[in-house]
């Protein structure tokens, strides 16, 4: 068996582990599996997207964005990575707008209390 075949078998194994871990809801194990693929084959966009998905389920959106950026660097024409990145960014904007509105409301109420 050549080194190339060995790496291909290793990637196939870790992909199966990652996919099965996702099905079981074990996102940390899935993340570790996809990280193993990315270490062996940094040009593997599926590994980067798998990591992004795992990070999303682990509520780590900025890590998910970093993984998607790597997928996009590897394949700038990968529409799926761009779409997923857009969805994550939209969600972050919405969450930050909500937090900002709460802060504005609290400050406004604080100012009103000082006037009374």
BELURQUI-V446587 format. One record per residue. N is the residue number from 1. PHI is phi in whole degrees, 0 to 359 (NA if undefined). OMEGA is omega in degrees with one decimal (999 if undefined). D_CENTER is the distance of its C-alpha to the mean C-alpha in whole Angstrom. Layout:
((N:PHI:OMEGA:D_CENTER) (N:PHI:OMEGA:D_CENTER))
This chain:
((1:NA:179.7:34) (2:280:179.5:33) (3:297:179.6:30) (4:298:177.8:28) (5:295:179.0:29) (6:297:178.5:28) (7:295:178.9:24) (8:299:177.8:24) (9:294:178.8:25) (10:297:178.9:23) (11:297:178.6:20) (12:300:179.3:21) (13:299:-177.0:21) (14:293:176.4:18) (15:296:178.3:16) (16:297:177.7:19) (17:298:180.0:18) (18:298:-179.4:14) (19:297:179.2:15) (20:293:178.1:18) (21:296:176.4:16) (22:301:-178.6:14) (23:300:179.4:17) (24:276:-178.0:18) (25:83:178.5:15) (26:266:-172.5:15) (27:289:177.5:11) (28:292:177.1:12) (29:295:177.7:14) (30:297:178.7:12) (31:302:-179.4:10) (32:299:179.4:13) (33:295:-179.7:14) (34:291:174.8:12) (35:296:177.5:12) (36:298:177.7:16) (37:296:-177.6:15) (38:297:176.7:14) (39:293:-179.7:17) (40:284:-175.3:19) (41:218:-177.3:18) (42:298:179.3:16) (43:268:-176.6:17) (44:273:-177.1:15) (45:296:179.1:13) (46:297:177.8:12) (47:296:-179.9:11) (48:295:178.2:8) (49:291:176.1:7) (50:297:176.9:8) (51:297:180.0:6) (52:299:179.4:2) (53:295:178.4:5) (54:298:178.1:6) (55:301:178.9:4) (56:298:179.2:5) (57:293:177.2:8) (58:272:179.4:9) (59:59:176.6:9) (60:235:-172.8:7) (61:296:-178.6:6) (62:288:173.9:7) (63:292:176.7:6) (64:299:178.7:2) (65:298:178.1:5) (66:298:178.6:7) (67:294:177.8:6) (68:294:176.2:7) (69:301:178.3:10) (70:295:178.0:11) (71:299:-179.3:11) (72:289:175.4:13) (73:298:-179.9:15) (74:294:-178.0:16) (75:220:-178.1:16) (76:299:-179.8:17) (77:268:-178.7:18) (78:285:-177.3:15) (79:300:-177.4:15) (80:301:179.2:13) (81:298:179.1:10) (82:295:179.8:12) (83:294:179.7:12) (84:297:178.2:9) (85:300:177.8:8) (86:300:179.3:12) (87:295:179.2:11) (88:295:179.3:8) (89:297:178.6:11) (90:299:179.4:14) (91:298:179.0:13) (92:297:178.1:12) (93:298:179.9:16) (94:299:179.2:17) (95:296:-179.6:17) (96:290:176.5:18) (97:296:178.6:21) (98:297:178.5:22) (99:296:179.0:22) (100:296:178.1:24) (101:296:176.8:26) (102:296:179.0:27) (103:295:178.0:28) (104:299:179.2:30) (105:296:179.7:32) (106:297:179.0:32) (107:294:179.4:34) (108:296:178.3:36) (109:296:178.0:37) (110:297:177.7:38) (111:297:178.8:40) (112:296:178.6:42) (113:296:179.4:43) (114:293:179.7:44) (115:285:-176.8:46) (116:279:999:48))
